[in-house]
């Protein structure tokens, strides 16, 4: 077999393979999905009527704070005069245990503070 004879059907074979690959992938690569390679409109899927958007979820409800009438004094001879008042000088340390293990919103008052910095 000569090299000239083998080249004679390489061109048609390449054309057939290219056409088969193009047909297998769905067409000629046009930009419009609504028309097929033959020029006829492509079938479209039926559309369902638009559904109204569901109502947005309600914002989370703020929990009612637990009102603490007295904290626990965590020091002696310091600025914590009572469970709910500051002596007016020095450092006062109060504490309150959370027995639930979950986050809790609490509200408390310490009397006698005027212009002092408070850290929680």
Rosetta blueprint (number, residue, H / E / L):
1 X L
2 X L
3 X H
4 X H
5 X H
6 X H
7 X H
8 X L
9 X L
10 X H
11 X H
12 X H
13 X H
14 X H
15 X H
16 X H
17 X H
18 X H
19 X H
20 X H
21 X H
22 X H
23 X H
24 X H
25 X L
26 X L
27 X L
28 X L
29 X L
30 X L
31 X L
32 X L
33 X L
34 X L
35 X E
36 X L
37 X L
38 X L
39 X L
40 X L
41 X E
42 X L
43 X L
44 X L
45 X L
46 X L
47 X L
48 X L
49 X L
50 X L
51 X L
52 X L
53 X L
54 X L
55 X L
56 X L
57 X L
58 X L
59 X L
60 X L
61 X L
62 X L
63 X L
64 X L
65 X L
66 X E
67 X E
68 X E
69 X L
70 X L
71 X L
72 X E
73 X E
74 X L
75 X L
76 X L
77 X L
78 X L
79 X L
80 X E
81 X E
82 X E
83 X L
84 X L
85 X E
86 X E
87 X L
88 X L
89 X L
90 X L
91 X L
92 X L
93 X L
94 X E
95 X E
96 X L
97 X L
98 X L
99 X L
100 X L
101 X L
102 X L
103 X L
104 X L
105 X L
106 X E
107 X E
108 X E
109 X L
110 X L
111 X E
112 X L
113 X L
114 X L
115 X L
116 X L
117 X L
118 X L
119 X L
120 X L
